[in-house]
C-alpha cells in the first residue's frame, strides 16, 4: 500500500508498520489525502494483512509480503472508522 501525499507516495507497511505511533498520527492528520492501493495481486490473504495493519492494535506480527524487502515484524495502527472510510473508500 502506498500513501499519496504532497511529497509523493509512501509505502505504508514497509516503514510505517515499524513506527506505529508516527504512522497513526500521519493517517489521522492526512486522512483526506490518503487512498488505499496495493501493488500485489488481490488475494484474500493480502487484504487480511492490510486490514490487520490498518484496523488493529496488534503488536509485532509477521508481514510476509515484505520478505523480499526485509525480514521484520510490524505493528497495527488501529485507525478509527472515519479515517478508514476516507482512506480506503469504504473497504468494509
GIGI-V600457 format. One record per residue. N is the residue number from 1. RES is the residue in one small letter. PHI is phi in degrees with one decimal (* if undefined). OMEGA is omega in degrees with one decimal (none if undefined). Layout:
BEGIN
((N | RES | PHI | OMEGA) (N | RES | PHI | OMEGA))
END
This chain:
BEGIN
((1 | x | * | 178.3) (2 | x | -124.3 | 175.2) (3 | x | -105.1 | 176.0) (4 | x | -91.8 | 178.7) (5 | x | -126.4 | 177.7) (6 | x | -58.6 | -178.9) (7 | x | -90.4 | 179.7) (8 | x | 122.9 | -177.5) (9 | x | -103.9 | 174.8) (10 | x | -134.3 | 174.7) (11 | x | -73.9 | -172.9) (12 | x | -74.6 | -173.4) (13 | x | -70.2 | -175.6) (14 | x | -64.3 | -178.4) (15 | x | -107.3 | -173.4) (16 | x | -75.2 | 176.8) (17 | x | -66.7 | 176.4) (18 | x | -96.0 | 178.8) (19 | x | -131.6 | -170.0) (20 | x | -63.1 | -178.4) (21 | x | -69.5 | 178.0) (22 | x | -67.0 | 179.6) (23 | x | -62.5 | -179.6) (24 | x | -63.3 | 178.5) (25 | x | -61.2 | 178.2) (26 | x | -61.6 | 179.5) (27 | x | -62.9 | -180.0) (28 | x | -65.6 | -178.0) (29 | x | -73.0 | -173.9) (30 | x | -112.3 | -176.2) (31 | x | -54.0 | -179.2) (32 | x | -76.0 | -176.5) (33 | x | -113.5 | -176.3) (34 | x | -105.9 | 177.0) (35 | x | -134.0 | 179.7) (36 | x | -65.7 | 174.6) (37 | x | -158.6 | 179.9) (38 | x | -133.5 | 177.6) (39 | x | -104.5 | 177.7) (40 | x | -116.4 | 175.9) (41 | x | -64.2 | -177.6) (42 | x | -74.4 | 178.9) (43 | x | -110.0 | -176.9) (44 | x | -56.0 | -177.8) (45 | x | -62.7 | 177.7) (46 | x | -61.2 | 180.0) (47 | x | -66.0 | 177.0) (48 | x | -59.3 | 179.8) (49 | x | -66.4 | 178.6) (50 | x | -64.4 | 176.8) (51 | x | -59.7 | -179.9) (52 | x | -61.8 | 178.2) (53 | x | -64.8 | -174.5) (54 | x | -80.4 | -168.0) (55 | x | -105.1 | -175.5) (56 | x | -115.6 | 173.4) (57 | x | -105.4 | 179.5) (58 | x | -57.9 | -176.4) (59 | x | -110.3 | 168.8) (60 | x | 51.1 | 178.0) (61 | x | -111.3 | -178.7) (62 | x | -67.8 | 173.3) (63 | x | -125.4 | -171.3) (64 | x | -61.4 | 178.3) (65 | x | -64.3 | -176.0) (66 | x | -96.2 | -175.8) (67 | x | -58.1 | 180.0) (68 | x | -69.6 | -176.3) (69 | x | -101.8 | -178.1) (70 | x | 157.0 | -178.2) (71 | x | -111.6 | 178.5) (72 | x | -136.8 | 175.6) (73 | x | -99.8 | -178.3) (74 | x | -127.5 | -179.6) (75 | x | -121.0 | 174.1) (76 | x | -72.7 | -177.6) (77 | x | -110.7 | 168.9) (78 | x | 45.1 | -178.6) (79 | x | -78.3 | 175.9) (80 | x | -68.3 | -175.8) (81 | x | -56.7 | -177.9) (82 | x | -65.0 | 177.8) (83 | x | -71.1 | 176.9) (84 | x | -60.9 | 179.1) (85 | x | -61.7 | -179.5) (86 | x | -67.6 | -172.6) (87 | x | -85.5 | -178.8) (88 | x | -106.9 | -178.7) (89 | x | 68.0 | 179.3) (90 | x | 61.9 | 178.7) (91 | x | -60.7 | -178.9) (92 | x | -90.7 | none))
END
